[in-house]
Amino acid sequence: MQARLKKFWPFIKVFIWILITFAVGFQFWKILHLEALKDPEGNLNPGTLLLKQLQGVSLSGIILSGILYIIGIGFSGWFWADLLNDIKQPISLPFALRCFYIAQLGKYVPGKGLALFLRINSAMRENVSISAGVTTSIYEVLFTMASGAFLAVVLGLLTHEASSMQISAAIFLMVVTGIPILPGLFPFIAEKLGRRFLPAGESIVVPGSVRSFFRGVISTIICWFFLGASLMVLWQAMDTSVNNLSFTQLIWCTGCVTLSNVGGFVASTPGGLGVREKILQIMLAESLGHNAVTTAILLRIIWTLSEILTAAGFYWIKPVANDRKNPEDNNQPDPNQAKP
């Protein structure tokens, strides 16, 4: 079975990338068919209407928004690499970021298994065990979402723009995403999810030292503030009358991004499509008016294109040779199994 899988693995990889290409293309098709992009008079198609709305947007603002996003999620990628180091499965940071950025494209395929599969399969090239890849990847994703929900609650309480309903939603999301990473519960969750990837008899390696916890808090909060800055820069690019955005506006943008992204994650639509844009549109409506819809849609497009370009750039990074033996070298995880 293993020999047959190894023989057909190049064809499987081609199929995976075709699947990702289709999923990303379908996402853009769905964006162009959102209700908000329908011309009330019926004279313009969605693509033309979107281009018309974007004519006055600053190109430099769009580029900077994408760069800030890529840097921001890179801190979560660093946290994942740090988790592997914490459980004695070190991976070189450049290659860890390669694994992380490429895996981001898998989230656009229904179910969350492919994103996890891409990350684990790549990490195995530096002899990271499947068990270590599974548990650290699941932990990083849940930890990032939990810290985002927590940050949304804190920032919502600090800003007068947040409504009680939005703060309540943030508290709910904090509970939903925070409970699975509790010390007594995460090993059980990792055991259940990880077993679907592991050969019989292979043990689960669970991260979660005090050191990694605090490093995770710092890195993921920095990640969310970079994402908030990405939205803030786009806000300025959409509204040329805004010259100097304040720290208060950065706080608000970060709160909008955290709540919308965590909401999209919990809803489990591919890449949070639709849910994330709707939440973001509602939260930006008072400040941006009719531009709130375009801003939410454009942010999605910028972030997705940035992920594609970054994945293409990092694809050429080679794994670093090490002497650690990976007992699962001949086993490939199933991309359709785990759905954290």
N, C-alpha and C positions, 0 to 999 in steps of 0.2 A: 504493500500500500504506500509506504513512504517513498520507495523507488519510483513508483508510478507518479506520485504527486510531484516529486522532484523533476521528473521528465517533462511534465506538462506545465510546470510552474511558469515558464516564460509566456505561455499562452494565457494562463490565468491572470498574469499581471497586465497583459494587453487588454483583456476583458474588463479588469477593474478600472483602468484608465478610461476606457470607452464609457463605462458606467458613470464615472465621475463627470466626464465631459457632457454626457447627456443630462445628468442631474443639474449641473451648473447652468446649462443652456435652458433647461426647463424652468429653473428658478427665474431667469431673466424674462422668459415668456410669461410667467405668472405675474411678475412685476408690471409688465406692460398691460396686463389685463386687470389690474387692481381697479376697484370702483372709483377711486380718487382720480384716476387718469382718464376718465371718460369725459369727452367734450360735451357740455350741456347742450350745445347747439347741433352737435352731431356732424360738424364740418371737418374735424381733424381726427386722424387716427391717434392712438395712444403714444406711439413713438414720436410723431410730429409734435404733439402737444407737449410732451416732456422736453424735447429739444427747444421748443419755444420758451418754455418756462426757465430753461437753464442758460439762455443766451447772455444774461447779465451776470452770470456767476464767474467769479475770479478763478482762472485756471491755477494760479499759484496757490490759492486757498485749497483747491481740490487736491493738488499734489501733496501739500503739507498735511492735509487731513489723513491721506493714505499712509504717509510716512509715520505719523504719530500713532496710528493704529497698529502698524506692524511692530514698531518699537514696544508699544504697550503689551501686546500679547506675547512678545518675546520674553517678558518678565515671568509669565506663567510657564513658558518653555524652560527658562532657567530653573524655576522651582521644581519642575519635573526632574531635570538633571540632578538637582541637589538631593531630591528624594532617593534617586538611584544610588547616589554616592553614600547616603545615610545608611542604606541597607547593604553596603559593600558590593554594589554592582555598578561601579563607576562607568560613566560614558563621557567621551570628550564633548565639550560644550558646543563647538561648531556642528558636530554630527547630531547631537541631541536637538539642536534647533532645526536642522534639516528634517529629522524625523517629525518634529512637532509641526513645522509649517506645512509640510506635505500632507500630514494627517488632517489638517484643518479642512482640506478639500473634501474629505470623506463625510463631513457632517451634512453635506447637501444631498446625500443619498438617504432615502427613508430608513429610519432606524439609526441607532448610533453605533452599530457594530463595526461598520467599515472604517470609521475614523480611528477607532481603537485598534483594529486590525492593522491598518497602515503604520501606525506608530510602533506597535509591538514588532511587526515583521521587519521594519527597518532597524530598530534597536538591536535585534538579534544579530545583525552583521557586526556589531562590536561585542558579541558574546554576552549580551544581556539576556538572562533567562526569561522564558515566557511568563513565569509566575511573578518575577519582579516587574516586568513590563506591564502586566495586567493590573496588579495592585497599585503601582505608583501612578499609572495613567488614570485609573478610576479615582484615586484619591485626589490627584491634582485637579481634575475636572470638577469634582464635587466641592473641593476646598475653594477653588476660584469662584464658583457660583455662590457658595455660602458667604464668602467674604464680600462679594458684590451685594448680596441681599442685606447683609449687616450694614454695609456702607450706605446703602439706599435708605435704611431706617435712620441712621445717624444724620445724614445730610438732609433728609426730609424734615427732621426735627429742628435743624439749624436754619432752614430757609423758609421764608413766609409764603413762597409760591406753592409749596406742597400742600395738598388737601389732606384732610383726615382719611379719606378713602385711599389715597395713594400711600400714605404711611401704613395704613392697615394692610394693604396689599403687600408692601415690603416686609412687614412683620411676618405675614403668612409665608412668603417665599423664603424668608430667613429660617423659619422653623422647618419647612419642607426640605430645604437643601442642607441645613445644619445637622439635623438628626442623624442622617446616614454616616457622617464622619465622626460621631462620638466614639471615644476610645473603646467602649464596650460593645458597640454595634458594628463598627466598620469591619473588624475581622470576620464577622459572620457574613456581611454583605460581600466582602471580597472572596470569601470561601465559596459562596453560592455562585457568583458571577464568574470567578476565575476557573472553577472546575470545568466550565464549558470549553476552555482553551487548553487545559493541561492534559498531558498523558496520565494514565492511571498510575497512582502512587506518588505523583509529584506533589511536594508540599507547597503551601502558600506562604509567601514572604510578605509580611505586613509592615508598611512604614508608619511613622507617627511618633518620633521622638520629640521631646520638648524643644530641642534645637531646631528641628525641621518645621515644627509648628510655628514658631515665632518668625523664622525666615520666610515661611509661606505667607504669614499675615502681611509682612512688609512688602514682599514682592508682588502679591496679588493686589494689594491696595494701590501700589504704584501703577500696576497694570491698568486698573480702573480709572485712575486719574489721567493717564495718557489717553484712554479712550474718550474720557470726558473732554479733554483738550482737543481731540480730533473733531468731536461734534461742535465745540466752541469755534474752532477755526472755520468749519464749514458754515456755521451760523453767520460769521462775519462775511464770508464769501457770498452768501445768499442775500445779505442785507448790507449794501454798501454804505448805508447811512450810519452803521455802527463802526466806529474807528478804534475805540479802545475798550475791549471787553475786560470786565473787572474780575477779581478773584471770586466775588459772589456769583457771577455768571458761570465761572468754572465749576463752582460747587453745584450749581443747579444743573449744568450740562452733565456732570458726572453722575448726579442722582438720576437723571433721565436715562442715561446709558445703562447704568447698573440695573435699574428696575425693568427696563425693556428687554435687556439681554437675558436676565435671569428668568423673566416671565416667558420668553421664547423658549428657553431651555426646558423649563418645567412643562410647557405645553407640548414639547417633543415634536413639533413640526420640523421638516428638514431645514436645518440652519435657523430655526425660529422664524421662518418666512411667514409674513402676514401678522403674526402675533406681535413680534418686535416692532414692526412699522406702525401698527395700530396704537400700541402703548406710547411710542415715541411721539406720534402725531398728536395724541390727546394732551400729552404733557407740554408740547411746544406750542400748541394752538394759541394760548393767550399771549405769548411773546412774539410769535412769527405770523400769526394770522393764517392767510391762505398759503403762505410759503411753508407751513409746517408739514404738509403732505409731501411736497417736493423735496424738502430737506430730509425727511425720513427715507424716502425712496432713493435719493441720491447717496445718502450715507451707506445704504445697503450696497449700491453699485460700486462705490469707491472701495469699501472694505473687501468685497468679493474680488474685484480686479486686483487689489493690492495683494491678497492671498495668492492668487494665481501667479502673479509676477514674482512674488517672493519665493514661492514653491519652485518655480522654474529656475530661479537663481541659485537656490540652495541645493537643488537636485544633484549638482555636480560635486558636492562635497563628499569626499571619500571617508570611509570608516578608518579609525586608527587601530592598528594591530595591537593586540595584547595577548598575554599568556593565559588568561582565564578561560577555562573550558566551559562551554555551554552544553549541558546535557540534552537540550532540546534542539540541537543543530539541525536534525533531520525532520523536525516536526514543524508544520506551519499551522498557525491558528486559523480557525474558521471565521471569516468575516461576517457571517450571518447569524452568529450565535449570541454573543453578549451584547446587551443593550442597556448600558448603565444610565 
